């Protein structure tokens, strides 16, 4: 009907939306078929060295992304990075500064890093050992949003505690275990 082109506008919008949805579904399927991936651990960086490394002392990760406050990153980055590469065979570390006392800003910053890793078809794990209250809230929100397993370590018993019952993946099942013996001089 050439006399009323607006009549077909809703159908065009629906077609466009369905086409976008189909393209997104194809991208998701392509990611699932792609076998190569890295295991990435997201952690909260604090002033306690053992909290920062306990997961990598017990499980093999290709990459570790630390979220933390700028002053803590400045203080802990060099020694943490050196230790993980030298003793835990971590290929790459990344340190992401979070805004203090700003949950929305934290979520946005963390989400950007997480989405980048998901788009890279990597397997993500969240370690909340030693985390502070606001960062724990942010990790919980993002873990639920991206269906990412979350864990913490009981350092005294050296036991990993899974925090997502019923998840398809978890660290104790899906990430190769390791044991790194520590001496007082290694860190």
Order of alpha helices (4+ residues) and beta strands (2+ residues): alpha-beta-alpha-beta-alpha-beta-alpha-beta-alpha-beta-beta-alpha
